[in-house]
């Protein structure tokens, strides 16, 4: 097989460094989608989709079979993010999870959770590797491919507009943004400061329903709080476990505060009986604030981090997303 018809090799993705939104000129900003990193290689009507770890996941996402036609048979390697959009048009990791690991999705699943690949970088075009070229040149070549169709889109880039894009991402409850130096090359497999990802910290009020015991050096104290929130009918649901952000002093203060509230059974009938077998339950009276990445399925906090106890509100202020209002400051 000649080089012209050979699929480009899998390329380890370049990674962004977490940090604040860069200031000053010389940066492009892109929306950070809440999905799964994926790379595409294609040539002469054949294509492959690979996960960040290099696993072939082509058959799991048949929606992307439009790529060869979009590319006109050209030999390319692309970098992007696989997402499933919710009804508001935002990427929803909980919906994507329905697709992850499903090798041959049914027509019903494809209708319920259609995937989209947002392409944001071009690594190979025809016989040329362009990874050493600056971001602006790669981006111009990517735009020339016009990759916009059902199942495939090109992530917009905003030059010197990072602050405005971050504000828009906050307004629309998106995950965050990624800023890229206009002069940056693509460095496979490296985490670089020329790409900076800024995740928007969302906050929520939750009510403490109990705690799970600590392990190892945390034995004898609180390992994680079991927290809940109320739905629109007033029923309490468990929404997650919060261990991150708890200092030694906070664990001690919480243990003293929660001890008088202990009860023998969960305050909600929605407790996971097996997973929560070791939980110590309390009356739902103590309200805390947590930061989190997103809501999974609308009822579970993803990556929650403890911020502190709120003494100025009662348990009913802890609400599920459909009735949640911006936190008071």
C-alpha positions in Angstrom: 0.0 0.0 0.0 1.5 3.3 -1.0 1.8 6.2 1.5 -0.9 8.1 -0.3 -3.5 5.5 0.7 -2.2 4.5 4.1 -4.1 5.7 7.2 -2.0 8.0 9.3 -0.7 6.5 12.5 -2.5 7.1 15.8 -1.1 10.2 17.5 -1.1 10.7 21.2 -3.1 13.9 22.0 -1.5 17.1 23.2 -2.8 18.1 26.7 -3.7 21.4 28.3 -2.4 22.7 31.6 -5.1 23.7 34.2 -5.0 27.4 35.1 -6.7 30.8 35.1 -7.8 32.4 31.8 -4.6 33.9 30.3 -4.5 37.7 30.0 -3.0 39.7 27.1 -2.9 39.2 23.4 -1.8 36.2 21.4 -4.3 33.6 22.5 -7.2 31.9 20.9 -10.1 30.6 23.0 -12.3 27.6 22.4 -15.2 26.1 24.4 -14.2 23.2 26.6 -16.7 20.4 25.8 -17.7 17.9 28.5 -17.0 14.8 26.6 -14.4 12.3 25.6 -11.2 13.1 23.7 -10.9 11.3 20.3 -8.7 11.3 17.3 -9.7 10.5 13.7 -7.5 9.2 10.9 -9.0 8.9 7.4 -8.0 8.3 3.7 -9.8 7.1 0.6 -13.2 6.4 2.2 -11.7 4.6 5.2 -11.5 6.0 8.7 -10.6 5.2 12.2 -11.7 6.7 15.5 -9.5 6.2 18.5 -9.8 7.1 22.2 -7.2 9.1 24.1 -5.6 5.8 25.0 -5.4 4.6 21.4 -8.3 2.2 21.6 -10.2 1.7 18.3 -13.8 2.9 18.9 -14.8 3.3 15.3 -17.7 0.9 15.4 -19.1 2.5 18.5 -19.9 5.8 16.7 -21.4 5.1 13.3 -22.6 8.7 13.1 -19.1 9.7 12.1 -19.2 7.6 8.9 -20.0 10.9 7.1 -16.3 11.9 7.6 -14.9 10.3 4.4 -17.4 12.2 2.3 -16.7 15.5 4.1 -13.0 15.0 3.6 -13.3 14.0 -0.1 -11.0 11.1 0.3 -8.1 13.2 1.6 -5.6 11.7 4.0 -5.9 13.4 7.4 -5.4 13.1 11.1 -7.7 15.2 13.4 -8.1 15.8 17.1 -11.4 16.5 18.7 -13.9 15.8 21.5 -16.8 13.4 21.3 -20.0 14.7 23.0 -23.7 14.1 23.2 -25.8 17.3 23.4 -28.7 17.7 25.7 -32.0 19.5 24.8 -30.4 22.9 25.6 -27.6 22.2 23.0 -24.9 21.8 25.7 -22.6 18.8 25.9 -23.8 16.3 28.6 -21.4 13.8 30.0 -24.2 11.7 31.5 -25.7 11.2 28.1 -22.4 10.4 26.6 -21.9 7.7 29.2 -24.8 5.8 27.6 -22.6 5.4 24.5 -19.2 4.6 26.1 -18.4 0.9 25.9 -21.2 0.1 23.6 -19.5 -1.5 20.5 -22.6 -1.8 18.3 -25.2 0.8 19.4 -28.8 0.0 18.5 -30.9 2.3 16.4 -32.9 3.2 19.5 -29.7 4.3 21.4 -28.5 6.2 18.4 -31.7 8.2 18.4 -31.7 8.7 22.1 -28.1 9.8 22.4 -26.6 10.9 19.1 -22.9 11.7 19.2 -21.1 14.7 17.7 -17.4 15.0 17.1 -16.2 18.6 17.7 -12.9 18.8 15.7 -10.4 21.4 17.0 -7.0 20.5 15.5 -5.5 19.2 12.2 -2.3 17.1 12.5 -1.9 15.5 9.1 -3.2 16.7 5.7 -2.4 14.7 2.5 1.3 13.8 2.7 2.2 16.6 5.2 2.5 16.4 8.9 1.6 19.9 10.1 2.0 19.5 13.9 5.1 21.7 13.9 3.2 24.6 12.3 1.8 27.3 14.6 -1.8 27.0 15.8 -3.0 29.8 13.5 -1.8 27.9 10.4 -3.2 24.6 11.5 -6.5 26.3 12.3 -6.7 27.9 8.9 -6.2 24.6 7.2 -8.8 23.0 9.4 -11.3 25.7 8.6 -10.7 25.1 4.8 -11.9 21.4 5.3 -15.4 22.8 6.2 -16.2 19.9 8.6 -19.7 20.8 9.5 -22.5 18.2 9.1 -24.8 16.2 11.4 -22.4 14.2 13.7 -19.4 16.4 12.9 -18.6 20.0 13.6 -15.6 22.3 14.0 -15.1 24.0 17.3 -15.2 27.8 16.9 -12.0 29.7 17.9 -12.0 33.3 19.2 -8.8 35.2 18.8 -8.1 37.6 21.8 -11.6 36.9 23.1 -10.9 34.7 26.1 -12.5 36.9 28.7 -15.7 37.3 26.7 -15.9 33.5 25.9 -15.4 32.6 29.5 -18.2 35.0 30.6 -20.5 33.4 27.9 -19.5 29.9 29.1 -20.5 31.0 32.7 -23.8 32.4 31.5 -24.8 29.2 29.6 -23.5 26.8 32.3 -20.8 25.2 30.2 -17.8 23.3 31.5 -15.2 26.0 30.7 -12.8 27.1 28.0 -9.4 26.2 26.5 -6.9 29.0 25.5 -4.2 28.3 23.0 -1.1 30.3 22.1 -1.4 31.4 18.5 2.2 30.4 17.9 1.9 27.0 19.6 2.9 23.8 17.7 1.1 20.6 18.4 3.2 18.5 20.8 1.9 14.9 20.9 1.5 13.4 24.3 2.8 16.4 26.2 1.0 18.6 28.7 2.0 22.2 27.8 1.5 25.7 29.1 0.8 27.0 25.6 -2.6 25.3 26.1 -4.5 26.4 29.2 -7.8 24.9 30.3 -10.0 26.8 32.7 -13.0 24.9 34.2 -15.8 27.0 35.5 -16.5 26.3 39.2 -20.2 25.8 39.7 -21.6 25.9 43.3 -24.6 24.4 44.9 -26.2 24.3 48.4 -26.6 20.8 49.7 -28.0 19.3 52.9 -25.9 16.8 54.9 -27.6 13.5 55.2 -24.8 11.5 56.8 -21.2 10.5 56.5 -19.0 7.6 55.5 -16.0 6.6 57.7 -12.5 7.5 56.7 -9.8 5.0 55.7 -6.2 4.8 56.6 -5.0 8.0 58.2 -8.6 9.3 58.3 -9.8 6.3 60.3 -12.0 7.4 63.2 -13.2 10.5 61.5 -15.4 11.6 58.5 -14.2 10.2 55.2 -16.9 11.8 53.0 -20.2 13.5 53.6 -23.3 12.0 52.1 -25.3 15.0 50.8 -28.8 15.5 49.4 -31.2 17.9 47.8 -34.9 18.3 47.4 -37.0 17.9 44.2 -39.9 20.1 43.3 -42.3 17.9 45.2 -40.3 18.2 48.4 -38.8 14.7 48.3 -35.2 14.4 49.5 -32.7 12.6 47.2 -29.1 11.6 47.8 -27.0 13.5 45.2 -23.4 12.4 46.0 -20.5 12.0 48.4 -18.1 14.8 49.2 -14.6 14.1 50.5 -12.5 16.5 48.5 -11.9 19.9 50.2 -12.4 18.6 53.7 -9.5 19.7 56.0 -8.7 18.0 59.2 -10.3 20.9 61.2 -13.4 20.8 59.0 -13.8 17.0 59.6 -13.6 17.5 63.4 -16.0 20.5 63.4 -18.5 18.6 61.2 -18.3 15.5 63.4 -19.1 17.5 66.5 -21.9 19.4 64.8 -23.5 16.2 63.3 -23.2 13.9 66.3 -26.4 15.2 68.1 -28.3 14.7 64.8 -27.6 11.0 64.4 -30.4 8.7 63.5 -30.7 5.0 62.8 -32.0 5.1 59.3 -31.5 7.3 56.2 -33.5 10.5 56.0 -34.6 9.5 52.5 -36.0 6.3 50.9 -33.6 6.7 48.0 -30.5 5.5 49.8 -28.2 3.0 48.1 -28.5 0.2 50.6 -25.3 -1.7 49.6 -23.0 1.3 48.9 -24.2 3.1 52.0 -24.1 0.2 54.4 -21.3 1.9 56.4 -23.0 5.3 56.5 -23.8 7.1 59.7 -27.1 8.9 59.1 -28.2 12.3 60.5 -31.3 14.4 60.4 -31.1 16.7 57.3 -30.5 20.0 59.0 -27.0 21.1 58.2 -26.6 22.9 54.9 -23.2 23.1 53.1 -21.9 24.6 49.9 -20.0 22.6 47.4 -18.3 23.3 44.1 -18.8 20.8 41.4 -18.1 20.1 37.7 -21.6 19.2 36.5 -24.8 17.3 37.3 -24.9 13.7 36.1 -28.3 12.7 35.0 -29.7 15.8 36.7 -29.5 14.2 40.2 -25.9 13.4 40.9 -23.0 15.8 41.5 -19.9 15.2 39.5 -16.5 16.0 41.1 -18.0 17.8 44.2 -15.6 19.7 46.5 -16.6 20.9 50.0 -16.6 24.6 50.5 -18.1 25.0 54.0 -21.2 25.1 56.2 -23.9 27.7 55.6 -25.6 28.9 58.8 -27.9 31.4 57.2 -30.4 29.0 55.5 -32.5 25.9 56.1 -32.4 22.5 54.4 -35.0 23.5 51.8 -32.5 25.7 50.1 -30.8 22.6 48.8 -32.6 22.0 45.5 -32.1 19.7 42.5 -31.2 21.5 39.2 -34.7 21.9 37.9 -35.6 24.3 40.7 -32.1 25.5 41.6 -31.5 29.2 41.6 -28.2 31.1 41.6 -26.5 30.8 45.0 -26.8 33.8 47.2 -23.6 35.6 48.0 
